[in-house]
Amino acid sequence: MIVPQDGRLRLDRERLKQHRKRLGLSQEALAEHCFDRRLCVSIASIKRAESGKAVLYRTARHLAEIYDVEVEALSVDAEEVAAVSASDVEEMESARVLIQLHAVAADESALATWVQHFGGSLAEGGTALFGLPRAYRSDAQRGLLCAVTLVEQGVARGVYLQAGHWPTAASPLMVEERSGVWVERGVAVQLAERFVFDDEGGDWLRYRHPRHEAQEARFELVGRRLQLGQLQAILESTRAYQAGNLIYIRGVAGIGKTRLSAEFAEMAAAHADHHQAEVLDFGTRADEGPLMQLTRSLLQTSNEALNEALDDTINEGIGEAYLLARLSALRLPVDHAMLLRPLLGLAQPEDAQRLYAAMTPATRSQRLIQALRDILLARSIHRPQLLVVEDLHWADEALLGTLSGLLQETLEAPVIWLFTSRLEQDPLETRLRPQLPELPLTLIELPPLRPQEAEALVASFGTVPAEHAARCVSQAQGNPLFLTQLLLFHPHRSLPASLANLVQSKLDQLTDLDRRAMCIAAVMGQRFSLALLQEVLGQADYRPELPQRYSLVRPLEEGSYRFVHDLILQGIYEGIPKIQRDRLHLRLAELYGEAEPGLRARHLHRARSLEAPKAFLQAVAAEMARYRHEEALALLKQCWSIDYAPKDEYRLVLLQGQVAMATGRIQRRGSTSRRRVPTPGRSVTASPPTSG
């Protein structure tokens, strides 16, 4: 068996398929089976291996373990390896951005149990991974909750949480004497809205506690006066007419849906009871879902002692007495307890268990809606109720059915429902509106912040270096989440972990073909030609319909697209292994050829090709012939920056003088022209002459 220097090898596709079929598993089921065995094999890796493409040796070893064979039994013959082209541009398996948990002096058995509970997978050496076989936006939050639980339960003395490209990310230098939960800055920035950390300016922040609702919001709300006016009017209407309303806030990821809903909840606190629930994308049990969150909140009272009793009894699994007492206090039938116990994790009495088991699923669902409706109506007699359900785009059919039923049943009561959803996978038009045609609905679609609003948000952060602030405003393009993450993250060229995880979660929802297409498009640039993408991809009929649906790209005029945000492009681009990026840049340079000399030169430059200086000179000459002197100057500047290949300084100075003369800037170049002109044909790697 031959293992290349890059640690990849090709496996026999037919043998792999035979082994998988022997187990009776689809590719998706095999990935889940690997996940259950705590082996790091993604669906994309399985598809790559079975299509004859090179995979990491680690992937081959894990597949061999699943199939109970040696790696050699799965690998192709040496002759077949040699026959495969090394410049296969379809190799798009990028190193994945994962949340990685490292436990110090941990009990391995208990560690595995808790990691699995929070939806992670256990790797070697006390390391747990969140984001396999697919990345979710809740990976960082579940990783932190797992870390906190490990320390609280005494499973580990200290836990470190970081984000990085797996398996290449370096493990943190863990100190045995250091206890508690330590979170890498990039991850802490992502979680700062919900959790409190000690920040002493270093790369690692110590976790303290969850951020309570009563605490002041971390980031100032700017640029949403119109939307706040709408929300204030709905609150006043509900109080005046004692009738229900549905508010639906939607927008792209990070646009400020959660922040706006939190501001409204604070606004309504003096007039209404607030109940909060969140739909997570992965890793929650049925008794931890949004209905459970709403039920617990609805059963609470203004009596703090009773609420503490509720927390204690439910946590201990003996909250039966409290549940019955609350139903009695609300003057509701005791039979409702039978429907609420499963949500609260309480055991059914024997008689109730027999009756509950005899019900059909439809009957249970309808009875649950009636029980929750009665609690809501009983509470709304005294005060209006505000129920916020965030991230409805992750909701399943059962949850949407229950919420639809509750909306219909509380239409005539002072109950305000507020849902938030992303544009991608938004269920409003396809699954909610058909069931609620007569429901009064206020739809708020959040736009990006204006430049002056973004600058106001920057000002709320206190002292931020002007250059860093300007760069963040430009990069964020009006997205509040992107802006706050970039401001909190120390100035750095790479993308913060929170944004890299967002991009990874979007990519994982695509097909293998779409992922490869997005990687190629990211190398092409912010705006790309569909025809050229199809040629590099080798799929003449390809259309980026799925990436468009998930808000990665949007169409422009016929035959061209662009990424919806520069940071999404950057996240995809940084996730492509450098050797594959360079191959793609060289391939694109070849395709552009003499038709687009400027683009050809820039792609050669990105690949650090020795041909780049010559290509830049040709491109400058071509732009001058077209009287596009500003573009010629930009190309000259890029050529001067090359430090990896020799360049003809004589021709560069000559061309720079010609451009200056053509644009009337000859006086400004006076100091340059008086320099010692290099000998013709001399190639150097010097710095550019300074312009006066």
GIDA-V132612 format. One record per run of one state. SS is the DSSP state (alpha for helix, beta for strand, coil for the rest). FROM is the first residue (numbers start at 1). LEN is the number of residues. If there is no record, write none. Layout:
SS | FROM | LEN
SS | FROM | LEN
//
This chain:
coil | 1 | 7
beta | 8 | 2
coil | 10 | 1
beta | 11 | 1
coil | 12 | 1
alpha | 13 | 11
coil | 24 | 3
alpha | 27 | 10
coil | 37 | 6
alpha | 43 | 8
coil | 51 | 4
beta | 55 | 2
alpha | 57 | 11
coil | 68 | 3
alpha | 71 | 3
coil | 74 | 1
beta | 75 | 1
coil | 76 | 2
alpha | 78 | 6
coil | 84 | 12
beta | 96 | 9
coil | 105 | 3
alpha | 108 | 10
coil | 118 | 3
beta | 121 | 2
coil | 123 | 4
beta | 127 | 4
coil | 131 | 8
alpha | 139 | 14
coil | 153 | 5
beta | 158 | 9
coil | 167 | 13
beta | 180 | 5
alpha | 185 | 7
coil | 192 | 3
beta | 195 | 4
coil | 199 | 5
beta | 204 | 7
coil | 211 | 14
alpha | 225 | 17
coil | 242 | 3
beta | 245 | 7
coil | 252 | 5
alpha | 257 | 12
coil | 269 | 3
beta | 272 | 7
coil | 279 | 7
alpha | 286 | 3
coil | 289 | 1
alpha | 290 | 10
coil | 300 | 4
alpha | 304 | 13
coil | 317 | 3
alpha | 320 | 10
coil | 330 | 6
alpha | 336 | 9
coil | 345 | 5
alpha | 350 | 9
coil | 359 | 2
alpha | 361 | 20
coil | 381 | 3
beta | 384 | 7
coil | 391 | 1
alpha | 392 | 3
coil | 395 | 2
alpha | 397 | 13
coil | 410 | 5
beta | 415 | 8
coil | 423 | 5
alpha | 428 | 8
coil | 436 | 5
beta | 441 | 5
coil | 446 | 5
alpha | 451 | 9
coil | 460 | 6
alpha | 466 | 11
coil | 477 | 3
alpha | 480 | 9
coil | 489 | 8
alpha | 497 | 11
coil | 508 | 4
alpha | 512 | 13
coil | 525 | 2
beta | 527 | 3
alpha | 530 | 8
coil | 538 | 7
alpha | 545 | 5
coil | 550 | 3
beta | 553 | 3
coil | 556 | 4
beta | 560 | 4
coil | 564 | 2
alpha | 566 | 9
coil | 575 | 3
alpha | 578 | 29
coil | 607 | 5
alpha | 612 | 14
coil | 626 | 3
alpha | 629 | 12
coil | 641 | 6
beta | 647 | 2
alpha | 649 | 14
coil | 663 | 7
alpha | 670 | 4
coil | 674 | 9
beta | 683 | 2
coil | 685 | 8
//
